[in-house]
Amino acid sequence: MSIIPPSGTAEDAREGMRTEAVSPRSRTWRAFVRNPFGLVSLAVLFLIVAVALAAPLIAGEPGGYSADVLAPPSAEHWLGTDNIGRDVYNQIVWGARTSLAVGLGASALAIVLGAAVGIGAAYFRRLDTPLGMLIDVMLSLPILPLMILVAALAGPSISTLVVVIAVFSWPEVARVVRSQALPVVDLTYVNAAHVIGAPNRWVLLRHVLPAVTPVIVVSVVLTASRAVLSEAGLSFLGLGDPSSWSWGTILYNAQRSGVLASAWWTALFPSLAILLLVVAATLTSLAYNDARNPRTRGDSAR
C-alpha cells in the first residue's frame, strides 16, 4: 500500500530552503520595511539630514534685521519672525546643520569610547571589574550639572559641546556593548581561535566586533538624538556657540528677548524640530531591534 505524503510538504520544504538561503541581513531589512513606523521614522531622519545638507539651497542664511518684527506665521514668513525680524524658518533650517553636526560628532566619539571600554571589559576579564566600576560611577554622576560646569569652564564652542556631550554619553554605550559581548567571548569559535594561537586583535576584529555591531548601530542613532537634545539644553542655557545657529540657540534667543509668552512660534517650531528628531530616532532604533530579532520578526514560527 502506497503512502501519500501530506499535501504541502514539498512546498514547505522549498520555502524553508529559500528562507535559509536568504542572508540574515536581508531578512532583517525585509522585516524592517514591513514595519510602517520604522520605515516612516527612517524617512524622517533622512529628510532632516537632507534639509541640513541643502540648507543654502532652500533657505536664506539668517541674519540682519527687518521691519517684520514678531510677525506670526504667514505666506511670507512660514514660521514667523523673531524679535528683530529674522525668519524662524531660515533659523531652523540652518540650525539643523549645527545640531546634527554636534549630535553626530558627539555620537561618534561616544561610540568609539563606549565600544572600546565595553568590548575590553568583556574580553579581558581582569579589566572587567575596574572598567565596570568606572561605568557605574560615570552613570551615577549628575550629568546635567556637570555638563553645564564643564561647558562653562571650557568656553562656548562647537568642539567643546561635542567633547562634553561625548564624555558623559559613552558609559551607556559601554554598558550595552559589554552585555552583548560577554556571551560572545565564551562561544566555541572564539575559544577555537585562541586554541590555534590567533592574536587578540584578530579575534576582536574578526569575531567579537561583528557580533556587537548591530548594538553599536542602534547606539549611534540613539546617542546622536540624545546629543542633539543635550546640545539644545546647553545652548538654551547660553553655553552654545554664539557664532553659529542651532535649534538650542533659537530657543535661547527667544528666551533672552522675553517673547516666549507673546510670540509662541519662536519656541514652538524649534521645539517640534527637536521632538521630531528624537522620536524618529527612537522609533527607528526600536524597529531595527525588532527586525533583527528572529522571535519578533517571525522566523521562529517557520
Secondary structure, 3 states (H helix, E strand, C coil): CCCCCCCCHHHHHHHHHHHHHCCHHHHHHHHHHCCHHHHHHHHHHHHHHHHHHCHHHHCCCCCCCCCCCCCCCCCCCCCCECCCCCEHHHHHHHHHHHHHHHHHHHHHHHHHHHHHHHHHHHHCHHHHHHHHHHHHHHHHCCHHHHHHHHHHHHCCCHHHHHHHHHHCCHHHHHHHHHHHHHHHCCCHHHHHHHHCCCCHHHHHHHHHHHHHHHHHHHHHHHHHHHHHHHHHHHHHCCCCCCCCCCHHHHHHHHHHHCCCCCCCHHHHHHHHHHHHHHHHHHHHHHHHHHHHCHHHHCHHHC
